[in-house]
Amino acid sequence: MRRVVITGMSLASPLGSSVKSAFERLKTYKNCVVYMPELEVYKRLNTKLAAPVKDFIVPEHFTRKVTRTMGDIAVMSVATAEEALKDAGLLGDDIISNGQTGVSYGSSSGALSTIIDFYSMQVDKEVKGLNSASYVKMMSQTASVNISLYFKTKGRLIPTSSACTSGSMGIGAAYEAIKDGYQDVMISGGAEELQPPHIAIFDTLYATSLKNDTPEFTPSPFDKNRDGLVIGAGAGTLILEEYEHAKKRGAKIYAEIIGYGCTTDGTHITSPNHETMGKAMEEALKYAHISPDDIGYINAHGTATILGDIAETTATYNVFKRDVPISSIKSYTGHTLGACGAIEAILTVEMMNNNWYAPTLNLNDVDEKCAPLNYIKHHGIEMNNSIVMSNNFAFGGINTSLIFKKM
């Protein structure tokens, strides 16, 4: 079995659009949620909150010709992939286009704004505004395909369109592709653009926060007074590489991925199942050949939904049987959907390498229905951990768990 390491990372997020700025923003203990007046035009939309991407600038060399098949989601994906490859020292290297490199990348959906062109055809009974690029922008694999086209990769392409586990599954599938010898390098991650329909979906499920007048106090994962999630946006890209290949070329290594678990509930499309959530964590631990006691910190999915927080913490306690340190990055960024697994993986690795772990914001009184874990709150804590875990769960009953080891 081959070892897999992370040699490049880049993101666009509500916390900032560089890994360094995003990590430093965690230390301010301020969330990225804002009131969005433009949401007022939508009748029966209750929440008016979101966490938009901060400081992302479309690269100047992304000309109209380059972006003709890209919506916002693909632009962020390709731009962060370019920065991640540059960070890894692989941008322009022959390995990217000679078949040794693949792409494993996901999102909940494509560019929703493009769907209007398809919808108008149905309403007006006339073909207009459609071209060959329209479908590429709209399709669920738009991020992975545009990354592959831009960098001319010829290896495996794995589109992981699995809602809130799109990013984590993208990383997990990339890890397996290298571990099992199919590729030497993988461009992995996930992305999502901020669109009102994404917000409305959760709003109709009564799962969104309604603290429109106090956005700084929401979301509040695990808190007994939490009232729901906030939708965010962004992209996160990680370059995964076979360890010996990275070592031979003297690459900077951020961490090693030593375990990945993925399970499905097989019970309900939206209601979480703590038993199969726990199975994903157990699977990751099994393949990492470690015990629960080896994990020093868990980055929770932590959406601040009533049932989600209870199920996740119950699953975690049932696996770990102790008050393992845990916190939720979503208390800062909101729920970035297909991007969250990748953004949170990057920040989990950064926290591990800096021996500092961010608290869950707005957590004042832990819900007694949540399991007895070591909830990091109010302030970050210093810990020297060598192994950490990051978990994500999605509609459809999809559960993922990633384990990272300090190098």
N, C-alpha and C positions, 0 to 999 in steps of 0.2 A: 504494500500500500504506500502510495506516494504522499508526502507531506505538502500541505497547501498554506501559503503565506499571503499576507496583504502587503503589496508594495506601492500602491498608489491610492489616494483618497481625495474626493472633491465633492462639494455639495452646493446647492442653492436652497436656502431655507428661510423660514421666518426669523431665525436667530442671526442670519447673515449668510453671505455667499462665499465664504472661505472657511475652511475647517478651523483655523485659528480664531477668527472673529466669532464664529458660532460657539466655540468652547468658552471663550472669554465672556461671552454674553451670559452663559449659564451662571457665572459667578456674581452677576448683578442681582439675581433673585427677582427678576422682573419678567413677566410673560410677554408674549408677542401678539396677544389677542387685541383686536381693535373693533370699535363700532363701525359698521360699513353703511353709510347713508344711502349708497346706491342700491341696497337691498330693500329699501322702503317701497320701491315701485312694485314689488311682488305681493299681490293680495294673498292673504292666508299663509304667508311665510312668517312664522312667529319669531324666530331668532334673527338678529341683525348683526351677528358676530362672525368674525373670521380671523385667520392668521395668515396674511399674505406674505409672499417671499420678499425678503429685504435685500437691497443692494445688488441684485442680479442685473448685469449689463450684457446685452447680446453682443458677442464679439464683432468687431468691425469687419472682419473677413467673412462673416456669415452674410454673404450677398443674397439678393433676391433669388438668384439661380440656385444657391445652396439651400435656401429655406423653402423652396417651392413645394416640397412634400412634407413640410414640418408645421405643425401647430405649435402652440406655446410649450406643450408637454415635451415634444421632440426636440425643440430648441434647447430647453434646459438639460435634457438628457445628453444630447450630443456635446453641448458646451462643457458640462461637468465631466463627461468621458474624456474630452480632450485635455482638460486640466489634470485629471487623474492619471492619464497616460504620461503627461509631461512630468507629473510628480514622481511617477515610477521610473522615469528615464527611458521610456519605451516609445515616445511619440516619434514617428518616422522610422522606427526600426522595422526591418524586413519581417520580423516574426509576426507583426500585426496582420500582414496581408498574404503570408505564405501558407496558410492553412493551420498553423500551430495555435492560432488565437480564435476564440469563439466569443459569442455574446449571450449572456443570460440576464434578461432585463424585463421588468414588468410595470404595469399600471392597471388601475381599475378599469379605465376606458381610454379611448383615444381623445383627440381634441373635440370636445363637445360642440364647440362653435361651428364646426364643419357640418354637423348633422342637420343644421338648418337648411342647407342646400338640398339635402335628400328629402327633408320634410316638405319643403316648398313644392317639390315635384308631386308628392302625394296630394297636396292640397290644391295646387293650381293646375294639375294634370298637364304639366309642361316641363320638358327637360331644359333647365337653364341653370347656369352657374356651376355646372358639374364638369370636371375634367379628370384627367388621369391621376392628378395629385389629390383630388378630393377624398377618395377612398383611403389612400395611404395615410392621410392626416387623421381620418376618423377611426380606422381599424385599431383594435385593441393592441396589436403588436407594433404600433407605429414607433414607439421608442426604440425597441430592439432593432427593427428593420432600418430605421434612419441611422442608428449608430453603425450598423454593419455597412450600409451604403457609403457613409461618410468616410469611414476608415478602411473600406475595401477588405473587410475580413472575409475569409473563405472557410472558416471552421464551423463548428456547431452554432446554431442560432436557437435559443430556447426562450420563447416569449412566455413570461409568467404572469398572466393576467388573472390574478386570484384575489381581487379586492385588497383588503388591508394586509395581506401577506405577500403581495406582489414583489415588494423589495426584498424581504427576507428570503422568500422562495427563490428569487433571482440569485441571491448570494449562495444559498444552499445548493441549488442545481449546478452552479458554477464550481463550487467546491467539489462536488461529486464528479464532475466532468474531468477535473484535473487529478483528483485522488485516484480515479479508476483508469487513468492513462489515456483518455481521449483527447485532451488538450494540454498545452503547457502554460497557456495564459488565457484568462477569461476577463472580459469586461462585464461587470455585474452591478446590479442595483435596481432602483425603481424610481418612478416619478409620478407626479400628478399636478395638473394645473387647477387653479381655483375657479370653479364655475358654480353659479347659483343652483343648478339642478343637483349637484352633489350635496349641497347644503339642504335642499328641500327633501331629498330622500330620507335623511336622518330626522328632519323636522317632522315629517309625516308619521314617523315611528315614535314621536315624543321622546327622542333621544338627544336633542340639542339643548344646550344651555340657554336660558332666557334672561340672563343677567345683562341685558342690553345697556343698562345705565352704569354698570360697574364691570367693564370688561377685564379690568386688572385682577378681579377676584375669581376668574373662571378660566379653564375648567379646574376642578378640584378633585382629582382622583383619590379614591379610598376614603374621602371625608364623608361623614354621615349626612352633611347638608349639600352634597354635590347634586347638581340638577341636570347633568348631561355634558355632552362633548361639544367641542368647537372644531369646525373644519379648517384645515390649513392646506398649504401647497408646498411643492418643492421637488427636488431631485437629489439623489445621492448615488455616487458611482464609486465602486471599489475595484481596483485591479488585483485580481488573484493570480498567483503564479506558483508553479512547482518549485519547492524549496531549493533543490540542488541547482536548478536553472538560475534562480534569483541569487543564490550564494555565489555561483560561478562568475556572474557579471558584477558582483559587488553591490547589489541593490540594497537600498534602505528597506528594512522590514519593520512594519508597524506591529504586526501580531501574526500568530499562527491560528488558523481555524482548525480546531481539533474535533468538533462534533456538530452534527446537524440532525435534527429530528423533525419529521413531518407526519402528521396524522389527520384523519378526518373524523368528524363526529358520527355521521350517518344517522342523525336523529332529527335535527331541526335546522331550517335555513338561516335563522337569525339568533336563536336562543343558544347561548354557549353551554358546553358540556364539560364540567371540571374533570371528569375521568379521562376523556381523550385529550384534553389539554395537558394533563399530567403525563399521559403516555408519550407525547411529543418530547417533553423534557427528559423522560426516562430513556427514550430512544437516543437523544443527543448524548446523554451521559454514557450510555452503553457503547456507542461508537467511538466516543472519546476515551474509553477505557479508564474512566475515573468514577469516583463516588460523589454523591451529593455534598459531602463534607469538603470536597476540594473547591467548590464554588464559593468565591468570596463576596460576590455581589450579583444581583439580578436587575437588569433593566426590564421593567414591566411593560406590557402593552398599555395598561393603565389609562383607559379612555375616559373615565369618570362617568360611565353609565352604571346604573344601579345593579343590574344583573351581571354585567361583564366584570366589574371589579370583584364582586363576591365569588364568582366562579373561578376567576384567575387566581386570586389569593388562596382559595381553598385548594385548588390544584397544586399550587406551589408548596403549601404547607404539607400536603399529603405526600409529596415527593421528598421534601427536604427534612421534615420532622424537626424543624428548629426555626428560630427567628432569624432567618437569613436576611442580610441587608438588601433593601429593595427600594426603587424609586421610579418615577415616570417622567420621561422627557416630554410627554404630551402636555404636561402641565405648563410647559413653556411654549411649545409650538402648535398646540392644538393637534388634531388628528389629520395628518397629511396623507392619509389613505394609502395609495400604492407606493408612496415614497417613504412612509414611516419606517419600515423595516431597514431600509438602507441608511437613512439619516440617523436613526437610533443606533445602528451598528457602528457607524463611524464615530459617533459621540461616546459610545460605550468603550470603544478601543482607546479613544483620547483620554477618557477618565481613568482607565486602567493604567495607561502609560504615564499619566501625571499624578497618580496616587491620590486623586481627589474626585469625589462623587457628589453630583448635584442632588439636592433635595427635591421632593415633590412639592411644588408650590401650592399654596392655598389649602394645605392639609393641616387642619387645626385639631380636629376631633375625629379620630379613626372610627369608621363605622364598626359597631360591635359585631356585625354580620360578616365582616372581612376577617380572614384568618389572622392569628397572632404572629405577625412577622415583624422584623426590625425596619419599620417605615422611616426612611430618612426624611426629615422635615425641618422646616425653618432655615437651616443652614447646611452647607455641604460638609462632608466629613472626609478626613484623610484616612486612607487605608492602603496598605501595600499588598495588593492582591496579585497573584500570578495567573489566576483563571477566573473568568467572568462569563455570564450568560445573558443573552438578549432574546426575549420572547415576543411573538406576535400572533394574533388570532384574527380570523376573518369570517364574514358572511359565507354561508355555505358549510360552516363547521370545519374550517381549515385551520390547522394549528402548526406553528413552526417554532423551533428552538435552535439557536446558534450558540456555540461555545468558543470563546477566544482565549488564547494563551499568550502571555507576555513573552517576548523574545529577549 
